[in-house]
Amino acid sequence: MPNYQGVWSLSTQYQNRTGWPTKAAPGTVILGNGSISGAAQSNTITTMSLPTLGSSSDFGDLTVGRNSFTAVSSSTRGVFIGGWDGSSPRSNVMDYVTIASAGNATDFGDISTGNNYPYGTSNSTRAVFHFGYPGAYSNILEYITIGSTGNSTDFGDSTVSAYAGGAVSSSTRACFAGGDTSGGRTNVIDYVTIASTGNATDFGDMYEAVYYMQGGSISSGTYGYFAGGQNSSNATVNTIQYITIASTGNASDYGDLSVTRRWQAQSSNTTRGLSIAGQNGEAYVNSVDYFQLVTSGSGADWGDLSNQSSDGAACSDSHGGLQ
């Protein structure tokens, strides 16, 4: 037996502990796969570990197989919103999972109008999402209370009618960026205060106008990130742009993904972002990029999913909007 004498600091006690419980690093990601190569709409859900490179496994199934949807989350629940299920009109389905326990999704409620390519983000209580394409360009914002179930409610309007943009949040503010409009790609960034309702306010501009950044949110709580997408020349890009969420102003260059991606899913905890699968040009990919959110830098290979997929959406239990 070791001979422990004197008064120990807390750090010394921790270093010499035996049998003390430890808390796993946060960063469980839930991915709705969207379109798996060879199948137009998939209902499969994959769980991924942000702290552990290459760690993924089957989680369960969505209530309806679909693609081009968005995902939002609290620390305990993930919600998948809208999309395209192969029918017309577009899907108004919202379904949810409990992040800590694998299993099939459960019906949450309905969007007021079915649409695909919505983009949303959340804090620990409320999610706000920008309509995608319900058959025409739209500027509608709606919200849900994540801990309950029920239909979405009108929040207000954005300053532009667009679809397939990107969204990020802190615990107080949601920002919506880019997308496609009737006049082409937009570089506009808007913001709203999540706890209130009302129309969006101009935040600034992206340094490159892109869309098809796809479903999910990458945020440290202080900074929000927009990765990849398709630009005004219809080229798939690998650029990562970022904003300081609490201020207003234009986006800045952060770095590059390891490959060009569009129609990818995205998620994060407060220190690491993931850009998941999607299309590299016209080719479906199963690779996943990660990048650190603390300092500027480029993406690195996280690992591969078991399937090549595109048009999916992801959320996590520890993104920056939950801080």
N, C-alpha and C positions, 0 to 999 in steps of 0.2 A: 504494500500500500504506500502511495506517496505521502510525504510528510508536509501537510499544508499548515503554514504558520503565518502570523501577522495579519494585517488588513489588506485585502485585495481590492483593486479598482474593479469597476464593472467590466471593463474590457478584458482584464486578466481572468476574471471569473468565466467570461464567455469563452475565451480561448481554451480553458481547461475544463469545460463542462463535459459531463457524461450523461447522456440520456435526456438532455434538454430538447424540447421540440424546436424545430426550425420552420420558418415560413418559406414556401416556395416562391421564387421570383415571379412577379406577376407577368402575364402575357399570354393568356389563352386566347387564340383566335378561332372564330367559327366562320367557315367559308361555305356559302352556297355556290356550288360549282358552275351554275349557269348552263352553258353549252359545252358538253364534252365532245371532243372530236368524233364525228360520226353520228352524234345524236343532237338534234336541234335544241331540245329543252331537257334539262336534267333535274331530278328532284333530290340529288344526293347532297349531303352536308359533310364536310371534312373538318376536323379539329386540328389545329396546328399550335406549336409552342414557339413563341417568340424568343425566349431565352436559349432554347435548345435548337441548334441548327439541324435542319432536315427532319424534325420530329413531327409526323402527321399521322392521323388514323381516321377511320370512318366514325362519324358521329350519329347519323340517322338520316331521315328524309324530310324534305319540305312537304307541306300538304298538297301543293300543286307544283309540278315540274315547270320551270320557267327560266328565262334568261333576262338580261338587261334590267335588273332591279337594283335596289339599294339596300343597305343594311345599317342599322343603328343599334346602340346598346347602352345599358347601364353596367354596373359591375357584376350583375347577376343574370341579366336577361338580354338576349339578342333578338331583334325583330327584323324580318325581311319584308320589304315594301314594294308592291307593284310588280312590273315586268311584262314580259310577253310569253304567253303560254301556248302560242301557236294558233290562237283563235282571234276573232274580232268581235266585239271591241277588246281592247287591251285589258290586262288583268288589274282588278282592283283589290286583290288579295293582300292581306297582311297576316303573317304567321310568326310565331315566336318559339324560342327554345330557352331552356335554363342552361346557362353556360357550363355550370359545374357538373352536370349530369348528362351523359349521352342519351339520345333518344330522338324520336320523331318530333317534328314541329307540331304546334297546336294553333288553331285559328285564333287570331287576335281581334280582327274586325275588318272593316273595308275602308278603302280610300273613297273620297266622294266621287272621283272619276278614274276609271282605269287608265294607266299610262305606263309606258316603258321609258327607260333611261332617266328616272328621277335621280336626284342626288341629295343625300341627307346627312345630318350629324346630330350630336346629342350631348347633353350633360347627364348627370346621374338621375334626373327626374323626367326631363322632357326631350323629345326628339323633334326637330324641325326639318322638313324636307321640301325641296323645290320640285314641282311637277316636272316630269320629263316631256314625253310627246303623247298626248291623249288623242291625237289626230290632227292637231294644229300646234303651233308654237304657243307656249304658255308661260305666264309669269306668276302663277299661283304658288303660294306657300301654305302648307298645312302642318299641323303638329299632332302628336300623341303624347299621352302620359305613359311612360314605359312600364311602370309597375302595375298598371291596371290593364284592362282590355276594353275594346270598343272602337268605334269608327273614328277616323281622323277629323279634325276640326280646322276651320279656316284660320290662318294666322295673319295673312296680309298678302301683299304683292311684292315681287322683286322689281328692280328698275328695268330689267330686260326680259323679254320672252325668249326662252332658250331651253334646250335639253342637252343631256349628257355632259354637264359640267362637273365640277368638283366641290366638295364641302368640307370644312374643318371647323373645330370649335375649341374654345376654352370652357370653363364652367359657367361663364356668363354670356358669351357672345358666339354666334354662329356666322360663318362667312361662306358665301357662295361665289364661285369663280368660273369664268370661261363658259364653254358650251357652244352649241350651234344655233344660229338665229336665221331668220328669213333672208338676212343680208350676208350670211356667211359666219365665220368664227368670230366670237366676241372675246375681248380681253378684259371685260368689266368684272370687278369684284364688288359685291354688295355685303352688307352685314345687318344683322338684327340682334336685339337683346332677347335671349332665349326665354327669360321669365315673363316677358310681356308679350303682347301681340301688336301688330301694326306693320306698315310697309317698310321695306328695306331701305337702307341709306347707302349711298355710294361710298366705297372704301378706298378704291384706287384701281390700278390696272395691272394685269399680268404683263410680264415682259415679253411673253410670246402667247398669242391667242391659240388655245387648243381646246379640243373636246374629246370625247371618248376616254376621259381619265377614269371613268367607271366607278363601281360601287365601293364605298367605304371611305374612311376618314383617317388621315395621318396627322397627328398633332402631339406635341409635347406638353400642351397646356399653355405655353408661352408662344410657340411658333406653330404655324400650320404649313403643310407641304402639299404641293400638287406635282405629281410625278407622271411622266410619259404623256401619252395621248396622240392626237392627230392634229396637225397644224393646218394653216390656211392653204397650203400647197398640197394637202392630202397626204403628206409624208408622216409616217409614224416616227415619233421622237423619243429620245431617252433623257430629256432634260428634267431636272428637279427644280422647282421654284418654291420660294417660301415667303411668308409674311409674318409680321409680328401682330398677333391677333388683337391685343389690347389697344393698338394704335390704329391709325389709318395711313395709307400710302401705297406705293406700287410694290409689286413683288420683286424679289431679287433672285439671282442665280445661286443655287446651292451646290450643285454637282450634277452628275449624270448616273443613270442606271447603267448596269453592265450591258444591257441590250435594249433596243428600242421596243416599246410596248404600247399597245392600245387595247381597250376592252379588258383590261386587267382588273382584278379586285385589289383593294388596298386596306391596310389596317396598321395599328401600332400599339405599343405601350408608350410611356413618356420618354423612353430612351432609344427605341429602335422602331423603324418603319419597315413594312413589308409591301412589295409590289408583286402581286401573285398571278402567275400564268398570263393569260391573254393571248394576243397575237403579235408576232414579230413580223411586220409587213402583212402578208396574207396567211402566214403559217401559224397554226395553233402551237402553243408551247406549254410545257409543264414545269418550266424552271421558275424559281422564286428569287427575287432580289431582296436584300436587306441593306439598310443604311442607318448610320447612327444619327440621332437627332440633336446631339449636344454640340457638335462642331461640323462645319461645312465639310462635305466629302461626297464621294461617289459610291454607287451601289456595289455590292459584292454578292457572290452566289450563296444563297441560304440552303439550297438543296432542290430536290425535285418532288412534285406531286406524282401520284401513281397514274394520273390521267392528264392528257393535254386538254385544257379547258379555256373558255373565253366567255365574256359577258357575265361573269359571276359577281358576287358582292360579299364583303367580309366585315366583321366587327370584332371587338375584343373586350375583355373585362377590365382593361387598365389604360385606355387611351387618355389623351390629355384633357378631354372634356369632363373627365370624372374627378379631376384633382381639385 
